[in-house]
């Protein structure tokens, strides 16, 4: 859960699209950390369905949809007031040399 702060507005009352993209990418990256994997983003596609309103809380979640080691496909979404506001699909590539960093987020 995160608070959509007004300092991140693109337009009055609406969260900036770049911030939305960062939140979705972060959710997918954190999903990989939870699975003990250090990855980097290869590709991400965002779909903005409805404006994410500032001054309100929203929830970001992510899940692995396909594992083709070392490439992983993930999906994420932001939900606010029970509505899907934005979705993402991403490709993440495992980087074993960064594995020591994963423990810092556990």
C-alpha positions as a printed NumPy array, in Angstrom:
array([[  0.   ,   0.   ,   0.   ],
       [  1.258,   3.496,  -0.745],
       [ -0.005,   7.035,  -0.335],
       [ -0.391,   8.939,  -3.609],
       [  1.208,  12.197,  -2.517],
       [  0.289,  15.46 ,  -4.244],
       [  3.991,  16.21 ,  -4.793],
       [  3.939,  13.494,  -7.484],
       [  1.056,  14.959,  -9.506],
       [  1.224,  15.155, -13.277],
       [ -2.028,  17.126, -13.388],
       [ -3.902,  18.468, -10.388],
       [ -5.304,  15.531,  -8.428],
       [ -3.736,  12.884, -10.7  ],
       [ -0.56 ,  10.888, -10.078],
       [  2.099,  11.355, -12.78 ],
       [  2.397,   8.503, -15.29 ],
       [  6.134,   8.187, -14.704],
       [  5.534,   7.646, -11.002],
       [  2.906,   5.023, -11.804],
       [  5.406,   3.27 , -14.091],
       [  8.068,   3.343, -11.366],
       [  5.684,   1.901,  -8.779],
       [  4.705,  -0.954, -11.105],
       [  8.342,  -1.683, -12.022],
       [  9.252,  -1.587,  -8.338],
       [  6.449,  -3.994,  -7.465],
       [  7.684,  -6.486, -10.048],
       [ 11.306,  -6.072,  -8.92 ],
       [ 10.289,  -6.63 ,  -5.293],
       [  8.348,  -9.717,  -6.353],
       [ 11.602, -11.128,  -7.703],
       [ 13.419, -10.235,  -4.447],
       [ 10.766, -12.127,  -2.471],
       [ 11.596, -15.172,  -4.578],
       [ 15.304, -14.709,  -3.795],
       [ 16.194, -13.572,  -7.306],
       [ 18.218, -10.563,  -8.388],
       [ 16.986,  -9.348, -11.764],
       [ 17.044,  -6.292, -13.986],
       [ 14.194,  -4.937, -16.078],
       [ 14.503,  -5.82 , -19.761],
       [ 11.136,  -4.561, -20.977],
       [  8.039,  -3.088, -19.416],
       [  4.661,  -2.206, -20.904],
       [  2.251,  -0.052, -18.929],
       [ -1.472,   0.314, -19.511],
       [ -3.103,   3.3  , -17.851],
       [ -6.762,   2.361, -17.375],
       [ -8.025,   5.144, -15.093],
       [ -6.355,   8.069, -13.345],
       [ -4.654,   7.248, -10.051],
       [ -5.878,   9.986,  -7.742],
       [ -3.577,  11.803,  -5.354],
       [ -4.461,  12.232,  -1.71 ],
       [ -5.627,   8.613,  -1.516],
       [ -4.025,   5.243,  -0.837],
       [ -3.486,   2.632,  -3.527],
       [ -2.186,  -0.935,  -3.579],
       [  0.423,  -2.279,  -5.981],
       [  0.875,  -6.019,  -6.443],
       [  2.878,  -8.24 ,  -8.787],
       [  3.237, -11.893,  -9.703],
       [  5.45 , -14.096, -11.851],
       [  3.481, -15.394, -14.824],
       [  6.252, -17.349, -16.575],
       [  9.678, -18.644, -15.671],
       [ 12.001, -19.294, -18.603],
       [ 15.217, -19.066, -16.595],
       [ 17.063, -16.71 , -16.785],
       [ 14.135, -14.677, -18.195],
       [ 11.005, -14.106, -16.095],
       [  7.679, -12.623, -17.167],
       [  5.67 , -10.711, -14.6  ],
       [  2.427,  -8.781, -14.318],
       [  1.545,  -6.016, -11.886],
       [ -1.381,  -3.759, -11.106],
       [ -2.341,  -0.746,  -9.065],
       [ -5.743,  -0.845,  -7.391],
       [ -7.397,   2.184,  -5.833],
       [-10.907,   2.25 ,  -4.395],
       [-11.436,  -1.315,  -5.613],
       [-10.699,  -0.406,  -9.246],
       [ -7.743,  -1.456, -11.393],
       [ -6.123,   1.852, -12.293],
       [ -2.989,   0.664, -14.141],
       [ -1.445,  -2.614, -15.219],
       [  1.996,  -3.666, -16.394],
       [  3.711,  -6.576, -18.058],
       [  7.441,  -6.894, -17.692],
       [ 10.407,  -9.034, -18.643],
       [ 13.125,  -9.431, -16.029],
       [ 16.525, -11.031, -16.564],
       [ 18.336, -12.756, -13.727],
       [ 21.664, -11.247, -12.704],
       [ 23.379, -13.742, -10.368],
       [ 26.268, -11.314,  -9.766],
       [ 23.772,  -9.069,  -7.938],
       [ 22.5  , -11.849,  -5.658],
       [ 24.322, -10.412,  -2.633],
       [ 21.986,  -7.387,  -2.85 ],
       [ 18.814,  -9.48 ,  -2.519],
       [ 19.599, -10.277,   1.123],
       [ 19.524,  -6.564,   1.942],
       [ 15.819,  -6.465,   1.052],
       [ 14.779,  -9.574,   2.945]])
